[in-house]
Amino acid sequence: MTLDADLAEKVDAAKASLADTDGVLVAFSGGVDSSVVAALAHDALGDDAVACTARSETLPAEELDDARRVAEEIGIEYAETTFSELDNPRFVENDGDRCYHCRTMRLGTMFDEAEARGIDVVCDGTNASDPGEGHRPGLQAVDELDAYSPLLAHDIAKDEVREIADHYGLSVADKPSMACLSSRIPTGLEVTEEKLTRVEKAERLLREWGFSQFRVRDHEGLARIEVAREELDVALDPDFAAAARDHLEDLGFDHVTLDLHGYQTGSVSPEEETEEEPDVDAMLDADYPTSD
């Protein structure tokens, strides 16, 4: 895909700003925003750019696998660090600033890794659309820690990010945004490793069964399944309902429900990252195995 002149100019300016550094570490999730930043940084700096993913209990294993794969796709050096949001009582209590506490810790590990490597600049994937998308306390952490956001600095909006990703031939160009697993737990309810684990396993099942956009919300043991409106007819199938009930109860949920409003961002927590819903033309055929 060829970029139009205006967007190409923004891309060139972003790469020039990165090339002016001695090296950068990209806070890398494997999502489309950070992947584009990583691609730009690799273009501008080559071996002086590194993509780093912070592993924690709130990052689904599938997202970590994606990050590794996309970094290889880009050709950028890849690194991982490990930390735990659950070490922070303010995060665990899950107030309205949970994303602030998470982002502060996650970016903090990036700055530690950058310092260990002798790198002065840490980049993140904040784009020009993010500041106007509702309650985003995580952006405060970006400002306070002085991370560099090349997409924001050069006025590159979300739709343009996807165009750039397509231009680079990145497999994540159309990937829906993904908020961390803690966003499935309503504000005010404690975040625990047990809850994060059963949510991750429940969502893995929905993915395996062919759903495209979904969440499993954990209301103190009650699982509230949300799927895209286009997929509700599949979720209402009695075979799916029975399989979902049996498998999610096996994972430790006491009750399993389907939200008839369908998938909604921020439906349990005002601080949940804004996410896009992809167009769903058709559902794949799926088998819903019965519980053993």
C-alpha positions in Angstrom: 0.0 0.0 0.0 1.3 3.4 -1.0 0.8 6.2 1.6 -0.7 9.5 0.5 1.6 12.5 0.5 0.5 14.0 3.8 0.8 10.7 5.7 4.1 9.9 4.0 5.4 13.3 5.2 4.3 12.5 8.8 6.1 9.1 8.6 9.3 10.7 7.4 9.2 13.3 10.2 8.6 10.6 12.8 11.5 8.5 11.4 13.8 11.6 11.3 13.0 12.4 15.0 13.9 8.8 15.9 17.1 8.9 13.8 18.2 12.0 15.8 18.5 9.8 18.9 21.4 7.5 19.7 19.0 4.6 20.1 15.5 3.8 21.4 13.7 1.1 23.3 10.1 0.7 22.2 7.5 -0.4 24.8 6.2 -3.2 22.7 2.9 -5.0 23.1 2.6 -6.5 19.6 -0.5 -4.4 19.0 -0.7 -2.2 15.9 0.4 1.0 17.5 3.6 -0.2 19.1 4.3 -2.4 16.1 4.2 0.7 13.8 6.5 2.5 16.2 8.9 -0.5 16.3 8.9 -0.6 12.4 9.6 3.2 12.2 12.4 2.9 14.8 13.9 -0.1 13.0 13.9 1.8 9.7 15.5 4.9 11.4 18.0 3.2 13.6 18.5 -0.4 12.6 20.4 -2.3 15.3 20.1 0.7 17.7 16.4 0.1 18.2 15.0 -2.6 20.4 11.4 -3.7 21.1 10.7 -4.7 24.6 7.7 -6.5 26.1 7.0 -6.5 29.8 5.5 -9.8 30.9 3.0 -9.9 33.8 -0.1 -11.6 35.0 -2.3 -9.2 33.1 -0.8 -10.0 29.7 -2.5 -13.0 28.0 -0.1 -15.7 26.7 -1.4 -15.3 23.2 -0.5 -11.6 23.2 3.0 -12.4 24.3 3.3 -14.9 21.5 2.1 -12.3 19.1 4.6 -9.8 20.3 7.5 -12.2 19.7 6.2 -13.1 16.2 5.6 -9.5 15.1 9.1 -8.4 16.4 10.6 -11.1 14.2 8.4 -10.0 11.3 9.7 -6.4 11.6 13.3 -7.6 12.1 13.9 -5.5 15.2 15.9 -6.8 18.2 13.4 -8.1 20.8 13.7 -8.3 24.6 11.4 -9.2 27.5 11.3 -8.0 31.1 9.1 -9.3 33.9 7.2 -7.6 36.7 4.0 -8.0 38.6 1.2 -5.3 38.9 -0.1 -7.4 41.9 2.9 -6.2 43.9 1.2 -2.8 44.0 -1.7 -2.5 46.5 -3.1 0.5 44.6 -3.4 -1.6 41.5 -4.9 -4.6 43.4 -7.6 -2.5 44.9 -8.7 -1.6 41.4 -9.8 2.0 41.8 -10.5 4.4 38.9 -6.8 4.9 38.4 -5.8 1.3 37.9 -4.5 1.9 34.4 -2.3 4.7 35.8 -0.7 2.4 38.3 -0.3 -0.4 35.7 1.3 1.9 33.1 3.6 3.5 35.6 5.0 0.1 36.6 5.1 -1.3 33.0 6.9 1.8 31.6 9.1 1.9 34.7 10.4 -1.6 33.8 11.1 -0.3 30.3 13.2 2.6 31.6 15.1 0.2 33.8 15.8 -2.0 30.8 16.8 1.0 28.6 19.2 2.2 31.3 20.8 -1.2 31.6 21.4 -1.1 27.8 22.7 2.5 27.8 19.6 3.8 25.9 18.2 7.2 26.8 14.9 7.2 25.0 11.9 5.0 25.6 9.1 5.2 23.1 5.5 4.1 23.4 2.6 3.7 21.0 0.3 6.5 22.1 -1.3 7.9 18.9 -3.0 11.2 18.1 -6.5 9.7 18.6 -5.8 8.5 22.2 -6.0 11.8 24.2 -9.6 12.4 23.0 -11.0 8.9 23.8 -12.5 9.3 27.2 -10.9 8.5 30.6 -7.3 7.5 29.9 -5.3 7.7 33.1 -2.5 5.6 31.6 -1.6 8.6 29.5 -0.7 10.5 32.7 2.0 7.9 33.4 3.4 8.4 29.9 3.7 12.1 30.5 5.1 11.8 34.0 7.8 9.3 33.0 8.7 11.4 29.9 8.3 8.6 27.4 8.5 9.7 23.7 5.3 9.0 21.6 6.3 9.6 18.0 2.8 8.9 16.7 1.3 11.5 18.9 4.2 14.0 18.4 3.6 13.8 14.6 -0.2 13.9 14.7 -0.6 10.3 13.4 -4.2 9.2 14.2 -5.4 5.6 14.7 -6.7 5.1 11.2 -3.4 6.4 9.8 -1.5 4.0 12.1 -3.4 1.1 10.4 -2.5 2.5 7.0 1.2 2.6 7.9 1.0 -0.9 9.3 -0.5 -2.0 6.0 2.2 -0.1 4.1 4.8 -2.1 6.0 2.9 -5.3 5.4 2.5 -6.0 9.2 0.2 -8.9 10.0 -1.4 -6.8 12.9 -2.6 -4.0 10.6 -6.3 -5.0 11.3 -5.8 -6.4 14.7 -8.4 -5.1 17.2 -7.0 -3.2 20.2 -6.6 -5.4 23.3 -6.9 -4.0 26.9 -5.1 -6.0 29.6 -6.9 -8.8 31.5 -7.5 -6.6 34.6 -10.0 -4.6 32.5 -12.4 -7.6 32.8 -12.7 -7.0 36.6 -15.2 -4.2 37.6 -13.8 -1.2 39.3 -13.7 -1.6 43.1 -13.4 -5.4 43.0 -9.9 -6.7 43.9 -7.7 -7.9 41.1 -6.2 -11.3 41.9 -4.1 -13.8 40.0 -7.0 -16.4 40.3 -9.4 -14.0 38.6 -6.9 -13.1 35.8 -6.1 -16.7 35.2 -9.7 -17.9 34.8 -10.6 -14.9 32.6 -7.6 -15.7 30.3 -8.6 -19.3 30.0 -12.3 -18.4 29.4 -11.4 -16.0 26.6 -9.0 -18.5 25.1 -12.0 -20.8 24.7 -14.1 -18.2 23.0 -11.2 -17.5 20.6 -10.9 -21.2 19.8 -14.6 -21.4 19.2 -14.3 -18.7 16.5 -15.5 -15.5 18.1 -13.8 -12.4 16.9 -14.6 -9.6 19.4 -15.4 -10.6 22.9 -14.8 -10.2 26.7 -15.4 -12.4 29.7 -16.1 -10.1 32.7 -15.5 -11.5 36.1 -18.1 -10.3 38.7 -16.8 -12.1 41.8 -17.3 -15.5 40.2 -20.1 -14.6 37.9 -18.9 -14.7 34.3 -20.6 -12.2 32.0 -19.8 -13.0 28.4 -19.9 -10.2 25.9 -19.6 -10.8 22.1 -19.9 -8.5 19.2 -23.5 -7.8 18.2 -22.9 -9.5 14.8 -22.0 -12.7 16.8 -24.9 -12.8 19.2 -26.9 -15.2 17.2 -24.1 -17.7 17.5 -23.7 -17.1 21.2 -27.5 -17.7 21.7 -27.2 -21.2 20.1 -28.2 -23.8 22.8 -25.1 -25.9 22.1 -22.8 -23.0 22.7 -24.7 -22.0 25.8 -24.3 -25.5 27.3 -20.6 -25.7 26.4 -19.8 -22.3 27.7 -21.6 -23.0 31.0 -19.9 -26.3 31.5 -16.4 -25.2 30.6 -16.4 -21.9 32.4 -17.8 -23.6 35.6 -14.8 -26.0 35.3 -12.5 -22.9 35.3 -13.9 -21.8 38.6 -16.9 -19.5 37.7 -20.0 -20.0 39.9 -22.4 -18.7 37.3 -22.2 -18.0 33.5 -24.3 -15.4 31.7 -24.5 -13.8 28.3 -24.8 -10.0 28.0 -27.6 -9.3 25.5 -26.2 -5.8 24.9 -23.2 -7.4 23.2 -19.6 -6.3 23.4 -19.0 -2.8 24.9 -15.7 -1.2 25.9 -15.5 0.1 29.4 -18.6 -1.8 30.5 -17.3 -2.6 33.9 -14.5 0.0 34.4 -14.4 3.7 33.2 -10.6 3.4 32.8 -10.6 0.5 30.3 -8.7 1.4 27.2 -10.8 2.4 24.3 -10.9 -0.4 21.7 -12.2 -0.7 18.2 -14.8 -3.3 17.0 -13.8 -4.9 13.7 -16.2 -5.5 10.9 -17.4 -9.1 11.1 -18.7 -10.3 7.8 -19.3 -13.9 8.8 -18.7 -16.2 11.7 -16.5 -19.3 11.2 -18.1 -22.6 11.8 -17.1 -23.7 15.3 -17.4 -26.9 17.3 -18.4 -26.5 21.0 -17.0 -29.5 22.8 -18.8 -30.7 25.8 -17.1 -30.7 29.2 -15.5 -34.0 30.1 
